């Protein structure tokens, strides 16, 4: 059996055990909890050091890019929340 059958998707032994500082480049949506890597690692000059090249390789191999807005929401959650009326309870007189 291969090792990949025993690990869950998005899990990297390198990130979890060997280089925990790489976790600062993982974005997590404040609403749905979806995880992805920060777009900052795709910028020019990030892979100048050997350590950052390994971080880039591991994160792009296990996760997808996840852009967050200023409130820490992913694009999907932000779209849904922005469509909802902000003060539904106040409109009904419950607030």
C-alpha positions as CSV (number, residue, x, y, z in Angstrom):
1,X,0.0,0.0,0.0
2,X,1.2,3.5,-0.7
3,X,1.6,6.0,2.0
4,X,-0.9,8.4,0.3
5,X,-3.8,6.0,1.1
6,X,-3.2,6.5,4.8
7,X,-3.0,10.3,4.9
8,X,-5.9,12.8,4.5
9,X,-5.9,15.3,1.6
10,X,-4.1,18.5,2.5
11,X,-1.9,16.9,5.1
12,X,1.9,17.2,4.8
13,X,4.3,15.5,7.1
14,X,6.9,18.2,6.3
15,X,4.6,21.0,7.4
16,X,3.1,19.2,10.4
17,X,6.3,17.7,11.8
18,X,9.5,19.1,10.3
19,X,8.9,22.8,9.5
20,X,6.0,24.2,11.5
21,X,7.0,27.7,10.6
22,X,5.5,27.0,7.1
23,X,2.0,27.1,8.8
24,X,2.2,30.9,8.7
25,X,1.7,30.7,4.9
26,X,-1.5,28.7,5.3
27,X,-4.8,30.7,5.1
28,X,-7.9,29.5,6.9
29,X,-11.3,31.0,6.2
30,X,-12.9,32.5,9.3
31,X,-16.3,31.2,8.4
32,X,-16.1,27.9,6.6
33,X,-12.7,26.8,7.8
34,X,-11.4,26.0,4.3
35,X,-7.6,25.9,4.2
36,X,-5.3,26.9,1.4
37,X,-1.9,28.6,0.9
38,X,-1.3,32.3,0.9
39,X,-0.9,34.0,-2.4
40,X,2.2,35.6,-0.9
41,X,4.3,32.5,-1.7
42,X,3.6,33.0,-5.4
43,X,5.2,36.5,-5.5
44,X,8.5,37.0,-7.1
45,X,11.5,36.6,-4.8
46,X,9.8,34.2,-2.3
47,X,11.8,31.2,-3.5
48,X,15.2,32.9,-3.2
49,X,16.2,30.7,-0.2
50,X,16.3,26.9,-0.1
51,X,13.9,26.8,2.8
52,X,11.3,28.9,1.0
53,X,11.6,26.7,-2.1
54,X,10.7,23.6,0.0
55,X,7.8,25.4,1.6
56,X,6.5,26.5,-1.8
57,X,6.8,23.0,-3.1
58,X,5.0,21.4,-0.2
59,X,2.2,23.9,0.0
60,X,1.4,23.9,-3.7
61,X,1.5,20.1,-3.7
62,X,-1.0,19.7,-0.9
63,X,-3.2,22.8,-1.0
64,X,-4.7,25.3,-3.4
65,X,-4.4,29.0,-3.2
66,X,-6.8,30.7,-0.9
67,X,-7.3,34.5,-1.0
68,X,-8.9,36.1,2.0
69,X,-10.5,39.5,2.4
70,X,-9.8,42.0,5.2
71,X,-12.3,40.1,7.4
72,X,-10.6,36.7,6.9
73,X,-13.3,35.3,4.6
74,X,-12.7,33.3,1.5
75,X,-14.2,34.6,-1.8
76,X,-17.1,32.2,-1.6
77,X,-18.1,33.1,1.9
78,X,-17.7,36.8,1.3
79,X,-19.9,36.6,-1.7
80,X,-22.7,34.8,0.2
81,X,-22.5,37.1,3.2
82,X,-22.5,40.2,1.1
83,X,-25.7,39.1,-0.6
84,X,-27.5,38.7,2.7
85,X,-29.1,41.7,4.3
86,X,-26.9,43.0,7.1
87,X,-29.6,43.6,9.7
88,X,-32.3,41.1,9.1
89,X,-33.3,41.1,12.8
90,X,-33.5,44.9,12.9
91,X,-35.8,44.9,9.9
92,X,-38.2,42.6,11.6
93,X,-38.2,44.6,14.8
94,X,-36.4,41.8,16.8
95,X,-33.1,43.7,17.3
